Amino acid sequence: MKEISEYKEAVVEWIDANKAEFEKISHHLFAHPELGLEEYESAKQLTDVLEKYGFTVDKGVSGMPTAFVASYGSGKPVIGFNAEYDCLPGLSQKAGSPKKEPVIEGAPGQGCGHCILGTAEVLGAIALSQIMRNEGITGTIKIFGSPAEEICVGKPFMAKDGFYDGVDCFLDWHPFYYNKAHYDTCGAYFSIKYHWKGRQAHGNAPWNGRSSLDAALLAGQGIEMLREHYEPAAADRGNTINYTFSHVGPEIANVVPADTTMWVVGRFTTSELMKDVIERVDRCVEAGAMATETTFEKEILCETHEKIPNKVLSKMIYDNFAELGAPDFTPEEQELAKEMQKNDGVEVKGLDTELMEFGTSGTVLCDTSEFSWCAPYATFWMTAAPEGGWHNWKVASCVGSSIGDKTLIQAGKLMAFNGLTAMMTPSILEEAAKEWKERMNGRVYECLIPDDVSPCHGINTKTMEKYRKLYPEIEE
């Protein structure tokens, strides 16, 4: 059997020889951005190339047409990769522009870099499968096509349906403005809509009506008072609640509104604390309805756990990252990034090319935490845009340009390195599993979403119907 280093060389050779195919896929996803649960073309692009390279693909899983599970190989170990491919509303952006420059005003865009995220995961998995086939390496690769990450919807439903069972480890990455491979944590999360029904009345005789907006305002006041009565948390993972009135109707000041929707999201250090807070928010909502003689319905969009870190698996990724290195950007690409920062009014630094020292940290919430309750999970971050926040036009501009191409290819190589190392080093998976069991401390995965709740289909349909017809025509 060859040394792992020889297999890694083969990975690099294969990816360098085939990178144009995957850059084209990423560019396609960039030009046709799709919001959560509407990623029909994005999922097709990824599943088509997976099938081309010999993966078996199960499409439309867990009641989500854009979710999929792709498999290659057989037997143990089973290595899981995560692919995301949704985008963000309102972030349409011309690729490689140094300024905010929408392609279609108001349209969605790749402001989180998922066009390179999902494509790099697929690239890494396919490269690994080629080495397995050529060298007779046994094991199974599973790619979990996870829709609607931006609203944390996809993974809880896939976990609830058992798709993550039997996986030995989950490997992941995300584009960002630094290079890091920490054994990180993130908080639990919920997203719930409350819909009130009242009685409409003319503003001249409001006593004939029952205001749904009054009910929502009272619930909001209850939430404001609730803030001081739950446990505080660390600054990098604060316990927070946000809400907005996403619908009030009819939209005229001279009419008592009959319909109001409050959208509430919360982030908490533990799912146990989160459950308690949700029950208390429910009581605030119920109190508003009682006080105004209105009724309400509760719509759960998602509930996710806090992330379980894994130092063993993360150190494996860090070591591979240190060996491979961060993307190497040209002076022209650095100048473009600096011009973006200047135009956006943030500190001018350019693109980060240094790997952060190994350690632990808290990161923004994500439904990838559901992976970590099913098996050891670890991820890395790789520079794809300049510092100055995320979910913004600078990110979209970069990931659609040569900057994003370089990050895509380097991340694909590192994903393949990580899968190869895990597959061929049983001791790493054994130690990672031991650590995972210790951190779980007897807990077992139970989906936080009730059994009678389905994925929130249609949440982005109208928006996509408006903008999809304005995108470039799909090439067959």
N, C-alpha and C positions, 0 to 999 in steps of 0.2 A: 504494500500500500504506500502511496506517495505521502509526502509531508503536506500538512495543511497549506504551507506557504506556496507549494506548487499548484494546488487547487485555486488558491487566491490569484495567482498569476493568470491562470486560465480564465477565471472570472473577469479580470480586467481586460484581457484580450478579447473575450466574447462581447463584452459590453461596448468596448471601443469600436469593434467591427460592426455593431448593430445599433448604435446609439441614435442614428438618424431616424429610424423607424419610431422610436419612442419619443423623440423630440417632436415629431410630427403629431403624435397622439396628444401630447401636452399642449401643443399649439392649437389643436382642434378644440380641446376642452376650454382653452382660454378664449377662443373666438366664439364659443357657444356655451357660455356659463349658464348653469341651471341650479335653481334653488332646491332646498331640501325636499325630498320625496317626488321631485320632478326631474331627476337626473337620467332621463331615458336615453338620450344620446351619449352621455358620458359613460354610463354603465355599459352600453353597447360597445363603445370603443374599447373599453378595457376587457370585456368578456370575449370579444372577437379575437383579440390578439392572444389571450390566454388559450382559447380553443385552438388557435393556429399552432401553438407550441405544445399541444398535447395535454392540456389540463382538462379535466372533466368539470363542467360548470353547472351548478344547480341555481337556476335563476328564479327571482320573484319569491324569495323565502320570507317567512314570518309575516306574510300578508303585505309585503312591500314590493311592488313591481321592480324597483330599482336596487333591491338588495340581492346579493349573490354570495355563494360559497364555491370557490374553485379549488380543486384538489389535484395533486400530482404525486405519484409514487405509492408506496404501501408500507405498512408496518410502522414500528416505532424507530426513532422518536417522531412525534407529530409537532411540527413547527408552524405556528400561526403568524401570518402577516396581516396587517390592517390596511385597507385601502379606503380612502375618502375622496369624494369628487364633487361635493356640493359647493356652492359659492355664497356670496353675501348680497343682500339687496342694495341697490343704489351705488355700486362701486364700479360701474363701467369705466374703463380706462384704456387709453391707447398705450400699447406696449412700447417700452423704451423711451417714453416721453419724460423730460425732466420736470414737468409741471402737471398739475391736475388737468386732465384733458379727456373727458368722457368720449367714448366712441358713440354711444347712444345715451343721451341725457336721461338720467333716472333709472337706467337699466341695471340689472345685476352685474357683478364683476368678481374676479378672483382675488379679492382683498385679503384672503387668508392663505393663498398659495396651494389650494387643493388640486389644481391642475397638475402641479409637479409632485404633490404628495402621493396621490393615488397612482400616478404613472410610475414613479420611482419604486413604489412597493411592488408593482407588477413586474417592472424591469428586473429588480433584484431577485424576485421569486423565479422568473423565467431563466435568468442566468444561472441560478442555483440548480434548477431542474436540468439544464443542459450538462452541467458538470456531473450531476448524479447519473444521468443516462450514459455519458461517455465513460465514466469511471466505475460504474457498477455500485454506486453508493446507495444503501438502503435507507428508507425513511419516508415520511410523508410531509409535503408542504400543503398548507391550507391558507388560502387568501380569503379573508372575510370582507366582502364588498359592503361597506357600511354607509348607507345614505343618511342625509340630514344630520350630520355631525354638528352643524352650527346651532341646531336647536336640540341637540342631545337626544334624538329620538331613536335612531336605528339600533344601537347596540343593546339597550335593555330588552327589546323585543326578541332579538336574536339569541341573547343569553337565556331568556325565559323559555324559549323553545328548544334549548339544549344544544344549539349549534357549537358552543364552546366546550362541550364535554369532551374529555379524552385528549385535549391538547396539552402538550408537555410544557410549552412556553409560548408567549406572545411577544413578537418583536415589532417595533414601530419606529416612526420618525416624524418630525414636523419641521417645515421650513420656519426660520425665525431670523432675528438680527444678530444672533451669536451662535457659537459652536459649543455644544455642551452635551454631556452624557452623565447626568446625575441620577441617583436613586431618589427620585422626587416624589412628592405627595401632592394631592389636590383635594379639594373639598367635595362634599356631597351637594347635589343640585336638584331643585325642583322647578317646574314650569307649569302653572295652572291658570286656567281662565275661569272666571265666575261670571255667569250671564244672569242678569236680573230682568224680571218681567214686572212691569207696573201697569198703570192705567193712564192712557193719554187724555189730556184735557187742555182746553184753551187757557192761555195765560190770564185772561180776564176773570176766569173762575177756577183757579188752581185747586180749590177745595174739592172739586169733582174728580181730580186725578190722584194717582199714587206714583210718586216720582222714583223711577229706577235709578236716576242719577243721585238723588238724595241717599238712597240705600248704599250706593257705591262710595259716596263721599264719607258716610258714617263708617263704613268698613275700612276705608283708608285711614280715617282718624284712629280707629282701633289699632291698626297696624303700626301707626306712628307711636302710639303709647306702648305697644308691645316691645318696641325696639330695646328699651332699657331693662327688659325683664327676661332676656335670654343671655346665656353665657357669652362673654367676649372671646375673641380669638386673636391669633397672631396676625400681624399686619399683612403678611403675604398670603394669608388664607382667611380673610375676615369673615365673620358671620354677618351676612347682609341680606336685606330684602329690598327689592325694587318692584315698583308697579306703575302701570299706566292705564288710562281709560281708553282702550283701543277702539271702542265704538260707543257712541251715544246717539239715539235716534228717537224721533226725528231731529235733524240738526237745525233747529230754529229756536231762538230764545223765547219766543212767545207761546211755546207749547210745552207742557209738562211731558218730559220724555218717558216713553213706555219701555224702552230697551236700552240697557247699558251693559257693557262688558268691561271688567277689570282683569288685566293680565298681570299676574304676580309671579316673580321668580325669586328664588332664594338660594344662597350658597352657605353651607355650614360645614364645620370641621368633621363632623361625624353624621352618619345617617340616623343614628339613634336620636341625636339632638334635632335633626331635621324633621323626623316624624312628629316629635312633640310640637315643634313650631307650626307645622302644617295643621295639626289639630287645633291649635290656638288661632291661626288665621281663619280656619273654617268657622270658628265661633264668632270672630269679628264680622265675618260675612253674614252669618245667621242673625247676629244682633242687628245689623243694618236692615236686613229684610223684615225682622219683627217690628222694628221701630217705625218702618214706613208702610207696613202692610203690603209688601211686595213679595214675590217668590224668586227663587234663584236655582240655577243648575250649575254643577261643578264639572269642568272638563279638564281632565289630567292630560297634559301633553307629554311630560316625562318626569321621572324621578330616578336619580342615579346615586350610587354609593361614593364614598371617598376612595381615593386610590391607595392600594397597598404597595409600598415600595419594595424593591428587591435589589439589594446591594450586589449580590453575586452576579446576577444577570447584567446589571448596569455596568459593573467593572469589566465584564467581557466586552461589552459594546465600547466602553471607553478605550480599552487597549487596542481594539481594532481601529477605532477612530484615530488614535495617536499614530498607528502604523500607516494608515491610508492618507491621513491629512485632510485639511479643510479645502474647499474649492479655491483655486488660484485665479484671481480676477486680474484682468488686464488694467493698465493705467487708464485707458479710456473708460472702462466700466467703473473704476473707482471715481473718476471725475464725474461721471453721470450720477452716481449715487450721492456725491457731495453736492452737486447742483440741486438734486431733489431735496436734500436736507435744508439747503439754503433757501429754496423757494417755499419750503414748508415752515420755515421759522424755527427750526430745531438746531441743536449743536451739530456742526459740520465735522464728521469723523470718517465718512466713507464706509466701506464694507469691512466687517470684522473677519480676520483670517486666522485668529489664534484660537486654539482649543482651551476652554476653561478647565481649570484643575478639577480633578474628580472630587465629588462630595455629594451632599444632599441639599435640597432646596424645596420650596413650595412653588407650584406653578398654577397657572390658570386652570379652571375646571374644564373637564372634558368627559364625554361618556366612555372614553377608553378605560376609565376606572372600572367598568364592568368586566373587562378582560381580567383585571388584577384580582378579582374575587374568585376567578375560575381556575387560574394557574399563574405561575410567575410571569410578570410582565415588566418590560423595560423599553425605554425609548431614547432617542437622541434628537437634538436640535441642530440644524445646520444653516449657516448664513445664506439667505436668499434675497435680502433687502437691507437697506441701511437702518440704523437705529432711529427711533422716532415714532414709537407706537406700532401697533399692528392693526389689522382690519382697516386699512386705509389705501389711498390711491397709489402711494409709493410702492407698497407691496405688489399691487396689481401690475403696475408699470414694470417692475423688476421681473416678476415670475413669467411674464410674457416675452421677455427679452433674452439676450444671450446670457445674462446673469442667471436667470432661472434655468436655462438649459444646462449651465455648468453645475448648478446645485442638484438638478435632477439626476444627472449622470453620476456625480460623486455620491449622492445619497443611494442610488441604485446599487453601486458597488459596495457601499458599506452595509446595506441591507443583506446583500448576498454573502458578504464576509461573516456577518453575524449569524445568519442561518447555517452557513457551513460550519462555523466553529461550534455552535450549539449541537448540530447534528453529529459531529465527529468527536466531541469531547464529552462522554457520558458523565464524567465527574462534575462538570459545570452544571448540568441539568439536575444531578442528584443533590448538589449543594444548594442550588436555587430552590428546589422543591422543599428541602429541609427548612430553609429560611422562610419560605412562604407559609408552611404549616405552623411554624412558630409565631409568625406575625398574625396569622388568622386565629390562632389561639382557640381552636375548637369551633369557630364560626363556619357556617356553610352559606353558599350563595343562595339567596332568595330574592327574586325580582321584586322591587319596591312598587311596581305598577300593578294595580289590581287585575285579576284575570279577565274581567269584563271590559277592560279598556283596550281599544285597538289603536294602531298608528293613526296620527291625525292627517289622513289623506285630504287633499284639497286645500291645505293651509296656504300653499303658494301657487295654486293653479291659475287663478285670475291674473296674477302678476306675470307668470310665464306666458300665458296666452297673449298678453299685451305686447311683450317684448320678443318672444321667440320668432315671430314672423319678420322681425327686423334684422335678424342675424344673417350672415352669409349663407348661401345655400349649401347643404350638406353634399360633400363629394361621395359618390358611391364607389 
